Amino acid sequence: MLSQQDIIAKGDKYVMRTYGRTPITLVRGKGVWVWDAEGKKYLDFVAGLAVNNLGHCHPRVVEAIARQAGTLIHCSNLYYIEPQVRLAEQLVNNSALDRVFFCNSGAEAVEAAIKLARKHAKKVSQDKSQIITALQSFHGRTLAAITATGQPKYQKGYEPLPAGFKHVPFNDFAAMEEALTDDVCAVLLEPVQGEGGVNVAEREYLQGVRHLCDERGALLILDEVQTGMGRTGRLFAYEHYGIEPDILALAKALAGGFPMGAMLAREEIARAFSPGDHASTFGGNPLACVAAIASLGVLLGEDYVKNAEVVGSYFRKRLADLIGRYHFVKEVRGLGLMLALELYIPGAGIVDRCRNKGLLVNCVKENVLRFVPPLIVSTEDVDAAMKILIEALDEEREALDSDGA
C-alpha cells in the first residue's frame, strides 16, 4: 500500500486540481469514524458532504451491494430493471410525488428538473421558459446548474452561460413576487442552502412561494440534494413547511454512499417527458438501486430520521452555548443535523485545528463552519466533537489575542 505522502504526491501529479484538498488520505471508515493512511482516527462530521447518512460501510448497504455485484451490475434502461422499479415505488410511497427519473448525481437531478419544467411549460406557451433561483444557492457544477446557482464565483470563466435564469434574494418574498412574471415556468429553491452557508428558508416564505407559483402558473422545484433523506429531521425538508413541490431533486445520501441521483415529479408534470426526451446510461442501474433500497430501509426502519431531529436539537444547543463565550462566534443556524456556526473571522484555521485533534468539519462561505454528521450520530459523539471544537476555538482565541485582534 502507498504511504500517505506517496498518495498525496501522486495525486498532485496525476489528478486534475479541481479541489482544494486537505493533506490527509482517508482509507477506511466505520460508523461515524474514518482512518487515514497513517492509522489516525477521525470523528467524521463531514460525512462525505452529507452523503454518508448511515455512517461509513453500514452492513446492510455493504451486503446489498456485494450480493448485487455478483448478480448483475449494469444493464441498459432499454429494459425493465427490477430493483429500479422497487426503489421508484418506495420513493413515491414515501413522498408527495408520483414518478421518478434516476440519474447519478445532484447536478444531473437538477438538470433533469430544469428540462422537465421547460418541456412541461411549452404546452402552455413557447415563451414560458425562465427559471427563478435564489442568491447564495448552489445547484451543481454542470453549465445549466452553475447558471442556476446564485453565486458568481462558480460561474466565472465559463461564459457564455445558458439563458433563462433569474436570481432573487433568498427569503425575500417581495423580490420573488416581482420576478415571477408570465415568462417564468418554474422556481427552483433549496429549503436549506447548504453551500450558501446553511441558510434556512422561513416557513412563511416557502408557503408564500408555493401559493404564488400556483397563482401564476409556475412549477415549484425543490433541490433537496443535500437536505433530503432525513438530514433535517424529516425524510424530506419540505415536510417542515406544510407544502409539496411539483418536482424534487435528490442525490447525495440516496444510496448510502453509492453515486445516485433522482428527480421526482407529479404525474401531470412527468407526462411532459416522452421516450427519448431525457436519459442516463447509468441512471438507476441495479447496483445503485439495491444500495438505495437498503439505505432507505435502514433509514426508516431504525428511525434515524427521528434521531436527526433529536440529536440535531441537542447539537444545536451545544453550539449555541458558544455564542458569547467567543467574541468571534456570530450565530448558530440549521435544521436537524445540517448545522452551521457562523464566525466573524475566517474558519479555515479552526477546521485545521479540529482535524489535527481528530475531528473533521468543513467551512463554507469562508466563515461558516458546517456540521453534517451521519444520522446515526449519538449525543456522546456530539459531546466528543464539541470537546475538540472548544479546544480548537480556545486556541484560535489565544492566537487572535496574541496578535492583538
TORMARGU-405682 format. One record per residue (C-alpha): residue in three letters; residue number from 1; y, z, x. Coordinates in steps of 0.001 Angstrom, whole numbers, plus 524288, in hexadecimal, padded with zeros to 5 digits. Layout:
+------+------+-------+-------+-------+
| resn | resi |    yy |    zz |    xx |
+------+------+-------+-------+-------+
|  ALA |  NUM |     Y |     Z |     X |
...
+------+------+-------+-------+-------+
// end
This chain:
+------+------+-------+-------+-------+
| resn | resi |    yy |    zz |    xx |
+------+------+-------+-------+-------+
|  MET |    1 | 80000 | 80000 | 80000 |
|  LEU |    2 | 80DB1 | 7FCD4 | 804B2 |
|  SER |    3 | 8167F | 80821 | 80842 |
|  GLN |    4 | 82289 | 80AB0 | 8001F |
|  GLN |    5 | 82AF8 | 805B8 | 80B42 |
|  ASP |    6 | 82319 | 7F90D | 80C1C |
|  ILE |    7 | 8239F | 7F6DB | 7FD7B |
|  ILE |    8 | 8326B | 7F866 | 7FD6E |
|  ALA |    9 | 8340A | 7EF7D | 8093E |
|  LYS |   10 | 82B79 | 7E4C3 | 80385 |
|  GLY |   11 | 831EA | 7E62A | 7F645 |
|  ASP |   12 | 83F49 | 7E462 | 7FC72 |
|  LYS |   13 | 83A4A | 7D859 | 8038B |
|  TYR |   14 | 832B4 | 7D144 | 7F8E2 |
|  VAL |   15 | 83778 | 7D5C3 | 7EB7C |
|  MET |   16 | 84441 | 7D0B5 | 7E5D5 |
|  ARG |   17 | 84EBD | 7DB1F | 7E634 |
|  THR |   18 | 851B1 | 7DC1E | 7D7C3 |
|  TYR |   19 | 85032 | 7EAEE | 7D769 |
|  GLY |   20 | 856F8 | 7F60A | 7DE4B |
|  ARG |   21 | 84A64 | 7FCBB | 7E221 |
|  THR |   22 | 8487E | 80B15 | 7E534 |
|  PRO |   23 | 841BD | 80C90 | 7F291 |
|  ILE |   24 | 834C7 | 811D0 | 7ED9C |
|  THR |   25 | 82854 | 80AD7 | 7E96D |
|  LEU |   26 | 82140 | 81025 | 7DD92 |
|  VAL |   27 | 8129D | 80DFE | 7DE74 |
|  ARG |   28 | 80C6F | 816F9 | 7D44F |
|  GLY |   29 | 80FD2 | 81DAA | 7C799 |
|  LYS |   30 | 809CF | 82739 | 7BE07 |
|  GLY |   31 | 81083 | 82CF3 | 7B22F |
|  VAL |   32 | 81E92 | 8309B | 7B57D |
|  TRP |   33 | 81C09 | 82FD1 | 7C42E |
|  VAL |   34 | 81C59 | 824F7 | 7CE57 |
|  TRP |   35 | 81904 | 824CE | 7DCE6 |
|  ASP |   36 | 81EB1 | 81C8C | 7E7BE |
|  ALA |   37 | 8178C | 81612 | 7F2FD |
|  GLU |   38 | 8197F | 82221 | 7FB6A |
|  GLY |   39 | 81359 | 82B0A | 7F150 |
|  LYS |   40 | 81FE8 | 83144 | 7EC5F |
|  LYS |   41 | 81F88 | 8352B | 7DDFD |
|  TYR |   42 | 82AAB | 832C8 | 7D462 |
|  LEU |   43 | 82D7B | 83713 | 7C684 |
|  ASP |   44 | 8308D | 82A0F | 7C01B |
|  PHE |   45 | 83C1F | 82A76 | 7B6BC |
|  VAL |   46 | 83E6A | 81BD4 | 7B815 |
|  ALA |   47 | 83112 | 81815 | 7B27A |
|  GLY |   48 | 831F0 | 809E7 | 7B674 |
|  LEU |   49 | 83F3E | 80918 | 7AFB8 |
|  ALA |   50 | 83A46 | 80E63 | 7A2C3 |
|  VAL |   51 | 82D8C | 806B4 | 7A39E |
|  ASN |   52 | 82374 | 81133 | 7A67A |
|  ASN |   53 | 8250B | 818C9 | 799C5 |
|  LEU |   54 | 81732 | 81E14 | 79ADC |
|  GLY |   55 | 818F0 | 8213C | 7A923 |
|  HIS |   56 | 81198 | 81A53 | 7B3E5 |
|  CYS |   57 | 803BB | 8155A | 7B229 |
|  HIS |   58 | 800D3 | 81B70 | 7A4F9 |
|  PRO |   59 | 7F1DB | 81B48 | 7A433 |
|  ARG |   60 | 7F128 | 81486 | 796F6 |
|  VAL |   61 | 7FA36 | 809A4 | 79B4A |
|  VAL |   62 | 7F300 | 80832 | 7A834 |
|  GLU |   63 | 7E5DC | 80790 | 7A148 |
|  ALA |   64 | 7EAB8 | 7FD7D | 79777 |
|  ILE |   65 | 7F00A | 7F4B3 | 7A239 |
|  ALA |   66 | 7E3D0 | 7F5E8 | 7AA8C |
|  ARG |   67 | 7DAE1 | 7F2D5 | 79F0B |
|  GLN |   68 | 7E2E0 | 7E713 | 79ABE |
|  ALA |   69 | 7E431 | 7E203 | 7A8AE |
|  GLY |   70 | 7D57B | 7E094 | 7A8F4 |
|  THR |   71 | 7D539 | 7D9D8 | 79BBA |
|  LEU |   72 | 7E089 | 7D03B | 79A85 |
|  ILE |   73 | 7ED45 | 7D114 | 7A225 |
|  HIS |   74 | 7F46E | 7C553 | 79CCA |
|  CYS |   75 | 7F31E | 7BA85 | 792EF |
|  SER |   76 | 7FD05 | 7B14F | 78D1E |
|  ASN |   77 | 804C3 | 7B3F8 | 780CD |
|  LEU |   78 | 7FEFC | 7A73D | 77BF9 |
|  TYR |   79 | 7F451 | 7B04C | 776E9 |
|  TYR |   80 | 7F425 | 7BCD0 | 76F0A |
|  ILE |   81 | 7F348 | 7C8E0 | 777BE |
|  GLU |   82 | 7ECBA | 7D4BC | 7719E |
|  PRO |   83 | 7F3E2 | 7DF90 | 7793C |
|  GLN |   84 | 800CF | 7D89F | 77695 |
|  VAL |   85 | 7FE41 | 7D89A | 76803 |
|  ARG |   86 | 7FA9F | 7E713 | 7682A |
|  LEU |   87 | 806D8 | 7EAB1 | 76FCB |
|  ALA |   88 | 80FB6 | 7E2B3 | 766FA |
|  GLU |   89 | 80A01 | 7E99C | 75B20 |
|  GLN |   90 | 80C61 | 7F6F9 | 7613B |
|  LEU |   91 | 81A7A | 7F3C3 | 764CA |
|  VAL |   92 | 81D57 | 7EE96 | 7573C |
|  ASN |   93 | 816E1 | 7FA3C | 75098 |
|  ASN |   94 | 81EF1 | 803B3 | 758C1 |
|  SER |   95 | 82C07 | 7FCC2 | 7577E |
|  ALA |   96 | 83505 | 7F6E4 | 74D50 |
|  LEU |   97 | 8321E | 7E8EC | 751CD |
|  ASP |   98 | 82802 | 7DEFE | 74D4A |
|  ARG |   99 | 82451 | 7D5D3 | 75857 |
|  VAL |  100 | 82342 | 7D647 | 76729 |
|  PHE |  101 | 82555 | 7CCC3 | 77257 |
|  PHE |  102 | 81FA3 | 7D134 | 77F4E |
|  CYS |  103 | 8254F | 7CE8C | 78CBD |
|  ASN |  104 | 8259E | 7D51B | 79A12 |
|  SER |  105 | 8327E | 7DC5C | 79BCC |
|  GLY |  106 | 83E95 | 7E1C1 | 79568 |
|  ALA |  107 | 846EB | 7D622 | 79935 |
|  GLU |  108 | 83CF6 | 7CD04 | 792EF |
|  ALA |  109 | 83CDA | 7D541 | 78697 |
|  VAL |  110 | 84BA8 | 7D477 | 785CE |
|  GLU |  111 | 84B67 | 7C5CD | 78862 |
|  ALA |  112 | 841A4 | 7C426 | 77D5A |
|  ALA |  113 | 84A5B | 7CC2B | 77467 |
|  ILE |  114 | 85641 | 7C3D6 | 777B9 |
|  LYS |  115 | 84ECD | 7B744 | 7752F |
|  LEU |  116 | 8492B | 7BC19 | 7685D |
|  ALA |  117 | 85662 | 7C0D4 | 76370 |
|  ARG |  118 | 85CC4 | 7B3C9 | 76649 |
|  LYS |  119 | 8517E | 7ABEF | 760B9 |
|  HIS |  120 | 85204 | 7B3F8 | 7543E |
|  ALA |  121 | 860C5 | 7B252 | 75342 |
|  LYS |  122 | 85FBB | 7A382 | 753AC |
|  LYS |  123 | 85A12 | 7A425 | 745FD |
|  VAL |  124 | 86761 | 7A912 | 74188 |
|  SER |  125 | 870F1 | 7A1D5 | 74A50 |
|  GLN |  126 | 870B4 | 799FB | 756DC |
|  ASP |  127 | 87CEA | 7A168 | 75B07 |
|  LYS |  128 | 876E5 | 7AEF5 | 75970 |
|  SER |  129 | 87295 | 7B19E | 76770 |
|  GLN |  130 | 87AEB | 7BC5E | 76D8A |
|  ILE |  131 | 8748C | 7C938 | 7717B |
|  ILE |  132 | 87C51 | 7D5CC | 77307 |
|  THR |  133 | 8782E | 7DFB0 | 77D44 |
|  ALA |  134 | 87E65 | 7EC06 | 782A5 |
|  LEU |  135 | 885CE | 7EE8F | 78F15 |
|  GLN |  136 | 87DC3 | 7F6A4 | 798C8 |
|  SER |  137 | 8713B | 7F143 | 792DD |
|  PHE |  138 | 865B9 | 7EC18 | 79AA7 |
|  HIS |  139 | 85C2E | 7E232 | 794FF |
|  GLY |  140 | 854F8 | 7DC58 | 7A095 |
|  ARG |  141 | 8562A | 7D329 | 7AC22 |
|  THR |  142 | 853D9 | 7C585 | 7A6A1 |
|  LEU |  143 | 85FF3 | 7BD1A | 7A4A2 |
|  ALA |  144 | 86126 | 7BF8C | 7960B |
|  ALA |  145 | 85DE3 | 7CDFE | 797A6 |
|  ILE |  146 | 86816 | 7D05B | 7A242 |
|  THR |  147 | 87204 | 7C901 | 79A07 |
|  ALA |  148 | 86EDF | 7D213 | 78EC0 |
|  THR |  149 | 87042 | 7DD85 | 79815 |
|  GLY |  150 | 87DC6 | 7E388 | 79740 |
|  GLN |  151 | 87F48 | 7E61D | 7A5D8 |
|  PRO |  152 | 885BC | 7DB5D | 7ADFB |
|  LYS |  153 | 87F5B | 7E008 | 7BA99 |
|  TYR |  154 | 8724B | 7DA94 | 7B601 |
|  GLN |  155 | 87860 | 7CD43 | 7B2EC |
|  LYS |  156 | 88011 | 7CB19 | 7BF64 |
|  GLY |  157 | 87BA8 | 7BF04 | 7C6B7 |
|  TYR |  158 | 8737A | 7B94D | 7BBAF |
|  GLU |  159 | 87E2B | 7B1B5 | 7B4C3 |
|  PRO |  160 | 87EA4 | 7A99B | 7AC84 |
|  LEU |  161 | 8786F | 7B303 | 7A2F7 |
|  PRO |  162 | 872A7 | 7AEEE | 795D8 |
|  ALA |  163 | 87C7F | 7AE61 | 78ACF |
|  GLY |  164 | 87C12 | 7B5F2 | 77E29 |
|  PHE |  165 | 87DDD | 7C455 | 78168 |
|  LYS |  166 | 888A2 | 7CE01 | 77E03 |
|  HIS |  167 | 889E5 | 7DB9E | 783E3 |
|  VAL |  168 | 89034 | 7E73B | 77D1D |
|  PRO |  169 | 891A0 | 7F5A2 | 780CF |
|  PHE |  170 | 885CD | 7FE0A | 77D94 |
|  ASN |  171 | 88739 | 807A2 | 77246 |
|  ASP |  172 | 893DD | 800D3 | 76E17 |
|  PHE |  173 | 89193 | 7FCBE | 7600A |
|  ALA |  174 | 89F28 | 7F6E8 | 75E40 |
|  ALA |  175 | 89CDC | 7EDBC | 769BE |
|  MET |  176 | 88FA7 | 7E9CE | 7642A |
|  GLU |  177 | 89590 | 7E75D | 756D4 |
|  GLU |  178 | 89FEC | 7DE86 | 75CB1 |
|  ALA |  179 | 8963D | 7D6EF | 7650B |
|  LEU |  180 | 88BFC | 7D4CA | 75A71 |
|  THR |  181 | 8913A | 7C7FE | 75530 |
|  ASP |  182 | 88A60 | 7BD28 | 74DB2 |
|  ASP |  183 | 8855F | 7B6B4 | 75A23 |
|  VAL |  184 | 87D80 | 7C2CF | 75E16 |
|  CYS |  185 | 86ED7 | 7C1F7 | 75BEE |
|  ALA |  186 | 86B13 | 7CF28 | 761AC |
|  VAL |  187 | 86F4B | 7DBFF | 767AA |
|  LEU |  188 | 86726 | 7E0A6 | 7734B |
|  LEU |  189 | 86800 | 7EF1A | 776DA |
|  GLU |  190 | 860BF | 7F9A7 | 77E54 |
|  PRO |  191 | 85FE1 | 80666 | 7768D |
|  VAL |  192 | 861A0 | 80D12 | 783B3 |
|  GLN |  193 | 86779 | 8053A | 78ECA |
|  GLY |  194 | 85E9C | 807E4 | 79A5E |
|  GLU |  195 | 86447 | 800BC | 7A613 |
|  GLY |  196 | 871C6 | 8027C | 7A038 |
|  GLY |  197 | 8711A | 81124 | 7A282 |
|  VAL |  198 | 86870 | 81694 | 7978B |
|  ASN |  199 | 872DC | 814B9 | 78D2C |
|  VAL |  200 | 86DB5 | 818B5 | 77FD0 |
|  ALA |  201 | 87196 | 8112B | 7739C |
|  GLU |  202 | 87818 | 81982 | 76945 |
|  ARG |  203 | 87071 | 81A70 | 75C95 |
|  GLU |  204 | 87BFE | 815F3 | 75456 |
|  TYR |  205 | 87E52 | 80A8C | 75D8F |
|  LEU |  206 | 870A4 | 804D3 | 75CAB |
|  GLN |  207 | 87023 | 80707 | 74E14 |
|  GLY |  208 | 87D44 | 80043 | 74CC5 |
|  VAL |  209 | 878DF | 7F4BE | 75502 |
|  ARG |  210 | 86C87 | 7F377 | 74CD0 |
|  HIS |  211 | 874AC | 7F309 | 7405F |
|  LEU |  212 | 87E54 | 7E97A | 74661 |
|  CYS |  213 | 87367 | 7E036 | 74A83 |
|  ASP |  214 | 86DE5 | 7E056 | 73CBA |
|  GLU |  215 | 87B40 | 7DE04 | 736F2 |
|  ARG |  216 | 87E99 | 7D28F | 73FCE |
|  GLY |  217 | 87170 | 7CBF5 | 7410E |
|  ALA |  218 | 86E39 | 7CF7E | 74F28 |
|  LEU |  219 | 861A2 | 7D4F4 | 754AD |
|  LEU |  220 | 860B4 | 7E20F | 75B9C |
|  ILE |  221 | 858C2 | 7E147 | 76827 |
|  LEU |  222 | 85592 | 7EE1E | 76EE2 |
|  ASP |  223 | 851F5 | 7EDE1 | 77D2E |
|  GLU |  224 | 8485D | 7F928 | 77E63 |
|  VAL |  225 | 8428E | 7F4AD | 78B30 |
|  GLN |  226 | 845C8 | 801F1 | 7910D |
|  THR |  227 | 84711 | 80A83 | 784F6 |
|  GLY |  228 | 83ABB | 805FB | 77E1F |
|  MET |  229 | 82D0B | 80BBC | 77EA1 |
|  GLY |  230 | 830EB | 819E8 | 77CE3 |
|  ARG |  231 | 83B33 | 81B6B | 7876F |
|  THR |  232 | 8459C | 82149 | 77E81 |
|  GLY |  233 | 83CC2 | 82A56 | 776B2 |
|  ARG |  234 | 839AA | 82009 | 76C66 |
|  LEU |  235 | 83063 | 8149D | 76E1D |
|  PHE |  236 | 83C51 | 80BD6 | 76CCA |
|  ALA |  237 | 84A43 | 81085 | 76EA0 |
|  TYR |  238 | 84F03 | 809FF | 7621E |
|  GLU |  239 | 847AB | 81496 | 75AA5 |
|  HIS |  240 | 85241 | 81E3C | 75ED3 |
|  TYR |  241 | 85C68 | 8165B | 7577D |
|  GLY |  242 | 8567D | 813F1 | 74A1F |
|  ILE |  243 | 8572E | 80537 | 74BE2 |
|  GLU |  244 | 84DC6 | 7FA05 | 74E62 |
|  PRO |  245 | 85042 | 7EE37 | 7571F |
|  ASP |  246 | 84D75 | 7E019 | 753B9 |
|  ILE |  247 | 84840 | 7DD90 | 76168 |
|  LEU |  248 | 8435A | 7E738 | 76BA2 |
|  ALA |  249 | 84146 | 7E51C | 77A3E |
|  LEU |  250 | 83731 | 7ED83 | 78158 |
|  ALA |  251 | 83178 | 7EE0C | 78F11 |
|  LYS |  252 | 83123 | 7F822 | 79A1D |
|  ALA |  253 | 827FF | 802D1 | 794E2 |
|  LEU |  254 | 82112 | 7FA08 | 78B1E |
|  ALA |  255 | 814AC | 7F843 | 79322 |
|  GLY |  256 | 81463 | 80507 | 79AA8 |
|  GLY |  257 | 81939 | 7FEFE | 7A751 |
|  PHE |  258 | 8131F | 7F183 | 7A5F2 |
|  PRO |  259 | 81D5D | 7E694 | 7A4C7 |
|  MET |  260 | 81FA2 | 7E348 | 79682 |
|  GLY |  261 | 82A85 | 7E055 | 78CEF |
|  ALA |  262 | 82B35 | 7DE04 | 77E5F |
|  MET |  263 | 834F4 | 7D916 | 77475 |
|  LEU |  264 | 83308 | 7DDA3 | 7666B |
|  ALA |  265 | 839C8 | 7D806 | 75A7B |
|  ARG |  266 | 83A3A | 7D8E3 | 74BD3 |
|  GLU |  267 | 831C0 | 7CEDA | 744DA |
|  GLU |  268 | 83D30 | 7C6E8 | 73FB6 |
|  ILE |  269 | 84311 | 7C5EB | 74D45 |
|  ALA |  270 | 8362E | 7C33C | 75435 |
|  ARG |  271 | 833E9 | 7B73D | 74BB3 |
|  ALA |  272 | 83EB3 | 7B047 | 75327 |
|  PHE |  273 | 8351D | 7AE60 | 75E5D |
|  SER |  274 | 82B1D | 7A37F | 75CDD |
|  PRO |  275 | 8201F | 79FF5 | 76655 |
|  GLY |  276 | 82647 | 79ABD | 772C1 |
|  ASP |  277 | 83386 | 7A141 | 770C7 |
|  HIS |  278 | 830E5 | 7AC0B | 77A94 |
|  ALA |  279 | 8259D | 7B012 | 78359 |
|  SER |  280 | 82100 | 7B80F | 78EEF |
|  THR |  281 | 8152D | 7B46D | 7971C |
|  PHE |  282 | 811B2 | 7C276 | 79A66 |
|  GLY |  283 | 817B8 | 7C8C0 | 78E5B |
|  GLY |  284 | 80E02 | 7D129 | 786FA |
|  ASN |  285 | 802D8 | 7CEEB | 79076 |
|  PRO |  286 | 7F6A5 | 7D73A | 78E1D |
|  LEU |  287 | 7F8E6 | 7E029 | 799D2 |
|  ALA |  288 | 806D1 | 7E3BD | 79614 |
|  CYS |  289 | 8031B | 7E599 | 787DF |
|  VAL |  290 | 7F812 | 7EF3C | 78A4A |
|  ALA |  291 | 80102 | 7F6F4 | 7934A |
|  ALA |  292 | 80B2D | 7F78B | 78876 |
|  ILE |  293 | 80120 | 7FB2E | 77E1C |
|  ALA |  294 | 7FC45 | 80659 | 7869E |
|  SER |  295 | 80A1E | 80AB0 | 789E5 |
|  LEU |  296 | 80EA4 | 80A97 | 77BC6 |
|  GLY |  297 | 80263 | 811FD | 777B6 |
|  VAL |  298 | 804F3 | 81CC5 | 7818E |
|  LEU |  299 | 8137A | 81D2B | 77E8C |
|  LEU |  300 | 8113D | 81F4D | 77009 |
|  GLY |  301 | 80442 | 8266A | 77062 |
|  GLU |  302 | 80891 | 830E3 | 779EA |
|  ASP |  303 | 8164F | 831D6 | 77425 |
|  TYR |  304 | 81DAF | 82F26 | 78096 |
|  VAL |  305 | 828C7 | 829D1 | 7784B |
|  LYS |  306 | 82AE9 | 8379C | 77311 |
|  ASN |  307 | 829AE | 83CB7 | 780EC |
|  ALA |  308 | 834D5 | 833C0 | 784F0 |
|  GLU |  309 | 83D4C | 839FC | 77A79 |
|  VAL |  310 | 83998 | 8480F | 77D92 |
|  VAL |  311 | 83990 | 84773 | 78C69 |
|  GLY |  312 | 84536 | 83E56 | 78C27 |
|  SER |  313 | 84CFF | 8487F | 784A7 |
|  TYR |  314 | 8490C | 852F6 | 78E77 |
|  PHE |  315 | 84C83 | 84A2B | 799F6 |
|  ARG |  316 | 859B2 | 846D1 | 7941E |
|  LYS |  317 | 85D14 | 8553D | 792A7 |
|  ARG |  318 | 85948 | 857CF | 7A0C1 |
|  LEU |  319 | 8620D | 84C94 | 7A521 |
|  ALA |  320 | 86D31 | 85140 | 79C7A |
|  ASP |  321 | 86CE0 | 85E41 | 7A3B3 |
|  LEU |  322 | 871CB | 856F6 | 7AFAE |
|  ILE |  323 | 87EDD | 853E1 | 7A952 |
|  GLY |  324 | 888AB | 85DA6 | 7AE72 |
|  ARG |  325 | 87F7F | 861CA | 7B947 |
|  TYR |  326 | 8834D | 855D7 | 7C147 |
|  HIS |  327 | 89111 | 8504B | 7C11A |
|  PHE |  328 | 88BCF | 84277 | 7C2C3 |
|  VAL |  329 | 882C6 | 842C8 | 7B6D1 |
|  LYS |  330 | 88976 | 83C6F | 7AB28 |
|  GLU |  331 | 8800F | 83AA4 | 79FC6 |
|  VAL |  332 | 87203 | 83A98 | 79AE7 |
|  ARG |  333 | 86D87 | 830BC | 790B9 |
|  GLY |  334 | 86190 | 829A5 | 78BB2 |
|  LEU |  335 | 85678 | 829F3 | 781E0 |
|  GLY |  336 | 848E0 | 82F71 | 783C5 |
|  LEU |  337 | 84479 | 82D23 | 791B4 |
|  MET |  338 | 84F11 | 82327 | 7949E |
|  LEU |  339 | 85982 | 82BD6 | 79A74 |
|  ALA |  340 | 8653B | 82AB4 | 7A354 |
|  LEU |  341 | 86DB5 | 8339B | 7AB7B |
|  GLU |  342 | 87AF2 | 82D37 | 7AD8F |
|  LEU |  343 | 88252 | 83135 | 7B9BE |
|  TYR |  344 | 8904C | 8302F | 7BE81 |
|  ILE |  345 | 88AE2 | 82BB7 | 7CB9C |
|  PRO |  346 | 8811E | 8214F | 7D01D |
|  GLY |  347 | 87321 | 82581 | 7CDAF |
|  ALA |  348 | 86BD4 | 81E50 | 7D880 |
|  GLY |  349 | 86C41 | 829DC | 7E1C4 |
|  ILE |  350 | 86688 | 832F3 | 7D787 |
|  VAL |  351 | 85BA7 | 82925 | 7D4D5 |
|  ASP |  352 | 85877 | 82930 | 7E365 |
|  ARG |  353 | 858AA | 83808 | 7E424 |
|  CYS |  354 | 84F7C | 838FF | 7D876 |
|  ARG |  355 | 8461C | 82F15 | 7DE5C |
|  ASN |  356 | 845B5 | 83641 | 7EB44 |
|  LYS |  357 | 841F2 | 84283 | 7E3B8 |
|  GLY |  358 | 8375F | 83BCE | 7DBB8 |
|  LEU |  359 | 83E38 | 83755 | 7CF2E |
|  LEU |  360 | 84075 | 82920 | 7CB78 |
|  VAL |  361 | 84C60 | 82632 | 7C301 |
|  ASN |  362 | 85582 | 81A87 | 7C2E0 |
|  CYS |  363 | 863F0 | 817D0 | 7C158 |
|  VAL |  364 | 86A78 | 80DDB | 7B85E |
|  LYS |  365 | 878D2 | 80A22 | 7B789 |
|  GLU |  366 | 87A38 | 81082 | 7C50E |
|  ASN |  367 | 87CEE | 81E01 | 7BF66 |
|  VAL |  368 | 872B3 | 8203C | 7B4C9 |
|  LEU |  369 | 865D1 | 826B2 | 7B83E |
|  ARG |  370 | 85B67 | 82189 | 7AEEC |
|  PHE |  371 | 84F10 | 82915 | 7AB8B |
|  VAL |  372 | 843E1 | 821D6 | 7A4E1 |
|  PRO |  373 | 83789 | 829AA | 7A810 |
|  PRO |  374 | 82A55 | 82691 | 7A20D |
|  LEU |  375 | 82901 | 82B42 | 79406 |
|  ILE |  376 | 81DA8 | 833E4 | 7983B |
|  VAL |  377 | 82738 | 83C61 | 79FE3 |
|  SER |  378 | 826E7 | 84B10 | 79D50 |
|  THR |  379 | 8318C | 85566 | 79D71 |
|  GLU |  380 | 82B70 | 85A5C | 7AA16 |
|  ASP |  381 | 82D5F | 84CDD | 7B010 |
|  VAL |  382 | 83B79 | 84D00 | 7AB72 |
|  ASP |  383 | 83D69 | 85A63 | 7B1AD |
|  ALA |  384 | 837DC | 85537 | 7BE7A |
|  ALA |  385 | 840F7 | 8497B | 7BDDE |
|  MET |  386 | 84CA4 | 851FC | 7BAA3 |
|  LYS |  387 | 849E3 | 85AD7 | 7C64D |
|  ILE |  388 | 84A8B | 84F18 | 7CF57 |
|  LEU |  389 | 8565A | 8493F | 7C86E |
|  ILE |  390 | 85DDF | 8560D | 7C988 |
|  GLU |  391 | 85AB2 | 856F5 | 7D7FC |
|  ALA |  392 | 85FAB | 84910 | 7D9B5 |
|  LEU |  393 | 86C0A | 84BEA | 7D203 |
|  ASP |  394 | 86E65 | 8583D | 7D9E8 |
|  GLU |  395 | 86D61 | 85072 | 7E67E |
|  GLU |  396 | 87671 | 84607 | 7E107 |
|  ARG |  397 | 88075 | 8505F | 7DD6A |
|  GLU |  398 | 87FCD | 85649 | 7EB03 |
|  ALA |  399 | 881C0 | 848DC | 7F112 |
|  LEU |  400 | 88D51 | 845F7 | 7E84F |
|  ASP |  401 | 8936B | 85341 | 7EB02 |
|  SER |  402 | 891E3 | 85176 | 7F9A6 |
|  ASP |  403 | 898CE | 84464 | 7F892 |
|  GLY |  404 | 8A3D8 | 84ACE | 7F102 |
|  ALA |  405 | 8A09C | 84382 | 7E46D |
+------+------+-------+-------+-------+
// end
